Amino acid sequence: MAITFEGYERRIDKINKTCAEYGIADLEEARKICTDLGFDPYKITEGIQSIAFENAKWAYVLGCAIAVKKGVKTASEAAAAIGIGLQAFCVPGSVAEERKVGLGHGNLGAMLLGEDTECFCFLAGHESFAAAEGAIGIANNANKARKKPLRVILNG
């Protein structure tokens, strides 16, 4: 299968470097690592946010494969590892790369899945429907891994 996504040429070298750091041959192997364990991050991402870009779906695939390779034990640890996959997809030299947006998203997920966090408040502007949709997906799924339910406030 030929994997392509927005900005492929600008992203692939960094993605391949990240794959190699975790002993993953390529994105196809990353997906197989996950599907062999009974879950498909590509399909999960599509199910949560049907308008997600291809690169986002593959970023989550890579992040989940990294979590498996790292042998994480908790959902919070998995979220942080997924952030590594997201960061690999940030275009080199971009603001997102320099601000470490992928790692930040992973760390936010880790915080929301940690039992120390009691409430998640998300503010979305009128142009941020996709972001709000993602936040709702996070909230709906976070409580599956938590002992105490996360309280959520969504303004927008």
C-alpha positions as CSV (number, residue, x, y, z in Angstrom):
1,M,0.0,0.0,0.0
2,A,1.4,3.4,-0.9
3,I,0.9,5.8,2.0
4,T,0.5,9.4,1.1
5,F,-0.7,12.5,3.0
6,E,-0.5,16.3,2.9
7,G,3.1,17.5,2.9
8,Y,4.5,14.0,2.5
9,E,7.8,15.1,0.9
10,R,8.4,17.7,3.7
11,R,7.6,15.3,6.5
12,I,8.8,11.8,5.6
13,D,12.5,12.1,6.4
14,K,11.6,13.2,10.0
15,I,9.0,10.4,10.2
16,N,11.4,7.8,9.1
17,K,14.0,9.0,11.6
18,T,11.5,8.7,14.4
19,C,10.4,5.2,13.2
20,A,14.1,4.1,13.2
21,E,14.6,5.4,16.8
22,Y,11.9,3.0,18.0
23,G,12.8,0.0,15.7
24,I,9.9,0.5,13.4
25,A,10.6,0.0,9.7
26,D,7.9,2.3,8.3
27,L,4.3,3.5,8.8
28,E,2.9,0.3,7.4
29,E,4.8,-1.7,10.1
30,A,3.6,0.8,12.7
31,R,0.0,0.1,11.8
32,K,0.6,-3.7,11.8
33,I,2.2,-3.4,15.3
34,C,-1.1,-2.0,16.4
35,T,-3.6,-4.1,14.4
36,D,-1.7,-7.3,15.5
37,L,-2.7,-6.3,19.1
38,G,-6.4,-5.8,18.0
39,F,-6.7,-2.0,17.5
40,D,-6.3,0.3,14.6
41,P,-5.4,3.9,15.4
42,Y,-6.1,5.0,11.9
43,K,-9.7,3.8,12.1
44,I,-10.1,5.1,15.6
45,T,-8.9,8.6,14.6
46,E,-11.3,8.5,11.6
47,G,-14.1,7.5,13.9
48,I,-13.5,10.3,16.4
49,Q,-13.0,13.0,13.8
50,S,-14.2,12.0,10.3
51,I,-12.7,15.1,8.8
52,A,-9.2,14.4,10.1
53,F,-6.4,14.8,7.6
54,E,-4.5,11.7,6.4
55,N,-1.3,12.9,8.1
56,A,-3.1,13.1,11.4
57,K,-4.4,9.5,11.1
58,W,-0.9,8.3,10.4
59,A,0.6,10.4,13.2
60,Y,-1.6,8.6,15.6
61,V,-0.7,5.3,14.1
62,L,3.0,6.0,14.6
63,G,2.4,7.3,18.2
64,C,0.5,4.2,19.2
65,A,3.2,2.0,17.7
66,I,5.8,3.9,19.7
67,A,3.7,3.4,22.9
68,V,3.7,-0.3,22.2
69,K,7.4,-0.4,21.5
70,K,8.1,1.5,24.7
71,G,6.0,-1.0,26.7
72,V,3.9,1.6,28.4
73,K,1.6,0.4,31.1
74,T,-0.9,3.3,31.6
75,A,-3.2,5.3,29.3
76,S,-1.4,8.5,30.6
77,E,2.0,7.0,29.5
78,A,0.5,6.0,26.1
79,A,-0.7,9.6,25.5
80,A,2.8,11.0,26.1
81,A,4.2,8.4,23.7
82,I,1.6,9.2,21.1
83,G,2.8,12.8,21.3
84,I,6.1,11.6,20.0
85,G,4.4,10.3,16.9
86,L,2.5,13.6,16.5
87,Q,5.7,15.6,16.8
88,A,7.3,13.4,14.1
89,F,4.6,14.7,11.6
90,C,5.3,18.4,12.3
91,V,6.9,20.0,9.3
92,P,10.6,20.7,9.9
93,G,11.2,24.4,10.5
94,S,7.5,25.1,11.1
95,V,6.0,26.9,14.1
96,A,4.4,23.7,15.1
97,E,7.8,21.9,15.2
98,E,9.5,24.7,17.0
99,R,6.8,25.0,19.6
100,K,6.7,21.2,20.0
101,V,2.9,21.1,19.3
102,G,2.9,17.3,18.9
103,L,4.6,16.7,22.3
104,G,2.3,19.3,23.8
105,H,-0.8,17.4,22.6
106,G,0.6,14.2,24.0
107,N,1.4,15.7,27.3
108,L,-2.1,17.3,27.5
109,G,-3.6,13.8,26.9
110,A,-1.3,12.4,29.6
111,M,-2.6,15.1,32.0
112,L,-6.2,14.4,31.2
113,L,-5.8,10.7,31.7
114,G,-3.9,11.2,35.0
115,E,-6.0,10.9,38.1
116,D,-4.6,14.1,39.5
117,T,-6.6,16.1,36.9
118,E,-10.2,16.6,37.9
119,C,-11.5,19.0,35.2
120,F,-10.9,19.8,31.6
121,C,-12.0,23.2,30.3
122,F,-11.8,23.8,26.6
123,L,-12.5,27.1,24.8
124,A,-13.1,26.9,21.1
125,G,-13.7,29.9,18.8
126,H,-16.3,29.9,16.0
127,E,-13.7,28.7,13.5
128,S,-12.5,25.8,15.7
129,F,-15.3,23.3,15.2
130,A,-12.8,20.6,14.4
131,A,-10.8,21.4,17.6
132,A,-14.0,21.3,19.7
133,E,-15.0,18.0,18.0
134,G,-11.6,16.6,19.0
135,A,-12.0,17.8,22.6
136,I,-15.3,16.1,22.8
137,G,-13.7,12.9,21.5
138,I,-11.0,13.2,24.2
139,A,-13.5,13.7,27.0
140,N,-15.7,10.8,25.8
141,N,-12.8,8.5,25.8
142,A,-10.7,9.7,28.7
143,N,-13.2,8.3,31.3
144,K,-12.8,4.8,29.9
145,A,-9.3,4.8,31.3
146,R,-9.9,6.8,34.5
147,K,-11.0,5.7,37.9
148,K,-12.7,9.0,38.7
149,P,-14.6,10.7,35.8
150,L,-13.1,13.8,34.3
151,R,-15.4,16.8,34.5
152,V,-15.5,18.7,31.2
153,I,-16.4,22.3,30.4
154,L,-16.7,23.2,26.7
155,N,-17.2,26.8,25.8
156,G,-17.5,28.0,22.2
